[in-house]
Amino acid sequence: MAIPDDQTQTSSLVSMPNAFFSGPSGSTSPWPVFWVASIAVFLVSMDGTMLFAAFSALRAGFPQATAADLSWVLNAYTVVYAAMLIPSGGLADRHGRKKVFLVGVMLFIASSVACGLAVSVEWLVAARALQAMGAALLTPASLSLVLAAFPTHKRAVAVSLWSAVGGLAAAVGPSLGAFVVASIGWQWAFYLNVPLGLFAIWRGAILLREAKQSTTERPLDLVGMIFLIIGIGALALSIVQAESPDWSRYELLWIASLGIAGIVGFVVWARIAAAPLVDLGLFRNATYSYVNLATLSFGIAFSIMFFTFFFYMKSIWHYSLPLAGLAITPGPLMVTPVAALSGRLASRHGHRPLLVVGCLVYAASGLWFLLVPGTEPAYLTQWLPGALLSGMGVGMVLPSLSGAAVSHLPKDQYAVGSAINQAIRQIGSVMGVALTVLLLGSVDLQRTDFNAVYWCHILLALITAVLCLPVNTLPKVIVKGP
């Protein structure tokens, strides 16, 4: 059998730190590529969650700005990141994953410095938009570099670990952000990106190897890119501003209609263009289509869970922000070990069992939060078990969705195929935030106000489980020669 046993995989994992610091000529191990790519993804994931802890400090730092103005520090990033993911995947596939990855990291750290130096909200919002462009460039290129570096039978493990890095960053973000902001100021929530980013550029320039390019390079589909940026950007904007007093219902409806028109225009163009940005033939694969639908529903559910944690801790149990960030941490920390184990199981049995069981575990965590926690703080008995359940569910589902989405993609579509999946997850996240704010936007929250949110959590987890039933990523058995 081509699939390695646990001893072989364990020795590979143990050797990762040494492989990370070896040059390309010293080893053919794929782990150095994994670590370089994962450092950059860690920065992107951590940056997103750290800023929620920094929001109050930003209000104090820019007293002349309204809350609506400062919301664009988050919203500008969300809209640009969602809109640019798929075009960035197309750029990586056509013009080189290493090249696009390194440019993305450079832009991300340069704009992080610009964020820290901001003297006005307008400056900060513009720098955050540039930061989102850098994140969108490096994220799909990062995953495609990892996929290309690993042999087929190890990709499920690699993708699960790559996704687990994002889970670890999300776990570290709130508590680290609260500590950093309280200790040395909100600017350092951005400056912390610089050392790791520079390290990733240095090692990436040495270790990464560009994939062999096609002999007939296709031109960049600028028309398709414009359609897609308008479509996803307008839809994301209409969602994140759904409850904003600065936008009328008519304006939001017009923006949402523009987004739908952009998506429809993109699909029509992709059918007639000679070299479209996205090959719609990807969606003829039932597994790829169902995985992306499941990614949307689970992205909504995951975002609901994450933001509801903060609402509950601060509004019902009246935890301080640093304590709330620390209290949230055990759940995301479960993602990393569970994802590592899930990758091994997926390499042998496919992703469907993990996806279905993980969704049921995640639904059980929603049921726990619906029935158990009360109005008086009792963290160890009433909250921690549900948090650990949710972390286990996420550890099984999110990495498996990423792995299943790219499991049967052709090599020349790794980046754009994974970018589609990540863009859909980002749209789901935006929808989850909007839904959570809609349900929990009241100033004086009561315990009963959370019941509707937890029912949404449970229902979306069960919908995701049903959508995952047709997924088929069973590995092909390769028999070794005599």
N, C-alpha and C positions, 0 to 999 in steps of 0.2 A: 504493500500500500504506500502511496506517496505521502499520505498524511502522517506527520511525525507523532510519536508518542509523547506522553506528558514529560518524561525525563528530558527528551530532546528540546521541547519547548521551554522547560524550566531552565535548562542550561543557557538557552538563548536569552531569556529574560535576565538571568544573573549576569551575563556578559555585557548587558547594555551600557552600563556606565563606562567600561573600558572602551567599548566600540565607539562611544560618543566622541572620545578624544583622539581617536586614531584617524589618520589621514586616509584618503581614498585609495592610495596605493598599498596601504598596509592591510586592508581587509576588504572582503566583498560583502561583509555583513550589511543588511539593510537598516540596522538600528541607528547608525549615525544620522541617516536621512530622517528617520522617524523623530529623533530627538530635536533636530534643528527645526523641522516643520512644526512640531508640537509646541516648542517654546513660543513661536509667534502666535499660534492659536490660543495658548494659555493667556497671553497678553490681551488678546481681543476679548476673550470670555471674561477675564477678571475685570477689565476696564468697564464693561457694561454693568456688572453688579456693584462695583465700588461706587459708582456715581449716585446710586440711590442713597447710599450713606452720606454722600457729600451734598445732597440737595439743600438741606437746611443751612449748611455753611455757605453755599453759594448765595442764598437769599441774604445772609448777613454781609457777605462780601460785596454784593451789588444792591444796596438798600433802595436805590432809585428804581430798580426793575420790579415789575409786577410778577406774580406767580405764573401768569400766562406767558410772559416774556421768557422766564427761566425754563418753562416747560419745553421750550424749543432746544435747550441744551440736550435734552433727551430725544425729542421728536425729530430734530433735524438728522441726528445720527440714525435713528430707526428708519426713516423714510429713505435716506440716501443708501444706506446699507442694503435694505430690501430691494431697492430698484437696481443697484449695480451688481448684485451677486451673479446673475446669469450672464450679462454681458462680460463680466470679468472672467467667468469660466470659459467663455468663447475665446477671449483674448489669450488665456493661458494655453488652450488647446492649439491655437493657431500660431502663436508667436513665441512659445516656449514657457514651460511652467516655472523653471528656475528664474528666468528673467522677470516674469510677472510677479513671482513670489518676492524676490529681492526688492523690486520697485515698490511693491505693496508695503513691505516692512519699513523701507526708508520713508515712505509717505506717512505711515502710521506714527513713527517716532518723531518725525519732524513736526507733524501737526499736534502731537502730544505736547511738545515744547511750546508750540504756539498757544495751545489751550492754557498751559500754566502761566504764560506771560500776558494773558488777556487782561485788558484794562476796561473793557466794556462788554456788555452782554452780546452785542452784535459781533464783536471780534470773537468771542467764545463760541457762538453758534456757527460762525463761518469756519472756525478751526475744527469744530466737531464734525461738520459736513466733510471736510477734507480727511479727517480721521476715519470716517465711515468709508470713504473711497479707498483708503489704504487697507482697511480691514476686509473690504469686499474683494480687493485684488488678491490678497494673500490667502484668504481662507480656502476657496476651491483649488487654488494652485497647490496649497499645502497638502490637501487630501490626495490630489492626483499624484503628487510626488511620492507620497507614502505608498499608494497603490502600485505605482510603477516599480518601486524598489523591492517589493515583496513578491515571492512566488505565489501562485494562485492559492495553494493550500494553506498559506499563512495569512492571507489578506483579512479573513474574518477576525482573527486575533488582533491584527494591526489596526483595523478600523475601529474595533471596540476600544482598544487602548487610546487611540487618537481621540475618540469621543469622550473617553473617561477623563482625559486631560482637561477638556472643557468643563466637565462636571466638577473636577477638583478646583478649577479656577473660580467657578460659580460659588463653590463652598467657601473659598478663601476670601472672595471679594467683599461681602458685607462686613465681616468682622474686621478684616484688615483695613478696609476703607474707613470704618468708624474710628479705628485706632489712629490711623494716619491723619485723618482730617482733624481729630480732636487734639493731636499732639503737635503737628507741624503745619497744618493748613491744607485747604482744599487743593491748592496748586500741586501738591505732591501726589495726589491721586492720579495726576497725569505724568509728572516727572518720573515716577517709578517705572514707567514703560521704557525709559531710555536705555538703562544699562543692559537689560535683557534683550531689547531690540537690537542694539549694536552688537551684542554677542551673537545673536542669530544671523545677522548680516555677515559677520566675520567668518563664522563656521560654515554658513551656507555657501558663501563664495568659494570656499575650499572644497567642501564635501559634496555638494549637490552636482549632479550631472544632468545636462539637458537631454530630454528624450529625443530619439531620432525623429527628425521631422519628415513629413510626407514629401515625396519628390514633386508632387503637384500641390503647392500651397494654395489654399483657397483664399479669396479676398475677404476682408472683414465686412460683415453685413451691417453697414451703418444704418440702413433703413430699419432693419429688424431691431437693432439696438435702440434706436430712438423710440420706436413703438413700445418696446418693452419697458424702457425707463419711464416713459409717460404713463403707461398702464399701471405698473406696480407702484410707482411713486405716488400717483394720484389716489389709488385705492388705499395705500398705507396712510396717506395724509387725511383722507376722509374718515378713516377709522380712528386715528389718534386724536383728531379734533372733534370727535362726535359729541362730547359733552362740554366743549369749550364755549364760553359766552361770547367769544370774539368772532364766531362764525355762525351765520344764520343757517337754518335748515335748507333753504334754497341753495345757498352757496355750497354746502356740503354735498347736496344731491347733484349739483352740477359737476363738482369735482369727482364724485364717485362715477358719474356717467362718463366723464372723460377717461377715467381709468378703465372702465369696461370697454369703451370704444378702442382704447389703446391696446388692450389684450386681444380683442377681436381682430383689430387691424394686424397685429403681430401674427396671429394664427393664419389669417388669409395670406399675408405676405410670405410666411414660411412655406405655404403650399405651392406658391408659384415662383419663388426665388430660386435661382440656379444654385446658390451656395448659402442657404439660410443659416442664421446664427444658431438655431436649435433645430436639429433633425427631429421632426414630429414622429418619425418612425420609432423613436424610443418608446413612445406611449402605446405602440402596438403590443409591446410585451406586457401581459396582464400583471405580472409581479411588480414591474416598475410603476404602473398606473395605480395599483392598489396601495403600494407602499407610500406613494406621494399623497394619496387621499388620507391614509392613516397618519402620515406626518402632520398634515393640517389639523386633524382633530386632536392629536396628542399634543401638538404645539400649543393649541388653545388651552388644553387641560393643564399642561405643565406651567404655563404662564399664570393661570388662575391660582394654582397651588402656591407658587412662589410669592406672588404679591399678597395673597390672602394671609400668608404667614406673618408678614410685616403688619398688616392691618390688625390682625388678632392680637399679636404681642403688644402693640402699642396702644390700641384702643380699648381692649377688654382687660388684658392683664397689666397694662400701664408700665411695660418695660421701657427702659431707656433705649436709645438707638444702638449703642454698643452692646448692651445686653441682648437686645433682640437679634442683632447680627450673630452673636455667639450662640444663641439658642437655636437659630436656624441651621447652623453649620453641620450637626451630626447627620442630617438627612442627605445633603449633597456629598458628604464624605463617604457615604455608603456606595455611591455610584462607582467609584474607581475600582474597588476590589470585585464588586459584582460584575462590572463591565468586563474586567479581565477574564473572569471565569466564563462569562457569557460568550466571549469571543472563541474560547476553546470549544465550548459546546456547539456553537454555530458552525465551526469548521468541520464538525463531524455529522451533525444532525440537521443542518439548515437553520434558518432564523425563525421559522414559523412557531415552533414550540415555545421559544423564548419570548416572542412577541405576545402570544396569546396569554401565557402564564403571567408575564410581566404586567400586562394590562389588567388582569384580574387582581394581582397584588396591589397595583396602583388604585384600582377601584376600592379595594378593601381599606386602603389608607384613607380614602375620602369618606368611607362609611365610619371609620374610627373617629375622624375629626367631626363628623356630623353628630355622633352620639355621645362621645366621651368628654371632651374638655368642657369645663364650666367657666363660671365667671371669676372664681378664685384661683390664683396661680398654683399649679401642682405639676411642675414640669416633668419630673421623672416618671410619674405614674400616668398622667393624662396626656402629655404631649410627645415625649420621647418615643414611645412605641409606634405611634402613627408616623412620626418623622422618619424612623428607621424603615418602616414599611414603604413609605413613599420613595425613599432613596433606593431601596431594593428594586422597586418597580421601574423607576427611571433608569437604573443601571442595566436592567434587562431590555428595556424598550428603546430608548433613544439611540444607543450604539447599534442596536440591531436594525433599526430603521435606516440608519446611515449605511450600514454594511449591506443590507438587502437591496438598497437603491442602486448601489454601484456594483453588485456582485457579478452581473452578467453584461456589463457595459463593454463595448469595444474600447481598446486602448486610446484611440484618438478622440474619445468622447468622455474620458474620465472626469475632466474638470467641469465641463458644461453640464454633464449628467448629475454630478454631485452638487453643483451650484443650484440647479433647479430644485433639488430636494431641500437644500439649505434655505433657499429663498422662500419656498412654501412653508417651511418651519418658522421662518421669521415673520411671514404674514400671519401665521397662526398665533405667534407670540403677541403681535400687535393687536389682534382681535381679542386675545385673552386679557390683555391689559385694559382694553376698552370695556370689555364686559365686566371685569372686576370693579373698575371705577364706577360704572353704571350702577352696579348692585351695592357697592360699599362706599359710595361717594358722600354719604351723609356725614355731617360733622359730629353728631352724637350717635355713634354706633352702639347697638345692643347685641347681645349674644344671638338672638333669634334672626338678626339680619344676615348672619353667615350661613343659615341653612340652605338658602337658594344657591349660594355659591358652591357649597359642598355637593348638592344634588347635581349641579352642572359638572363638577369634577368626576363624580361617579358615572354619570351618563356618557360623558365624552370618553372615559376610559373603556367602557363597555362597547361603544361604537367603534373605537380603535381596534378592539379585540376582534370584532366581527369583520372589519375591513382587512385584517391580517390573515384571516382563514384561507384565502386563495393564494397567499404568498408561497412561492416554491423556489427555494435557493439550495436545495439539496446538492451537496458537492458531488462531482463526478468521481467515481472510483477509478484510480489509475493503478494498474498492476505493474510492479517492477519487473524488469527482465530477469532472466536467470543469472 
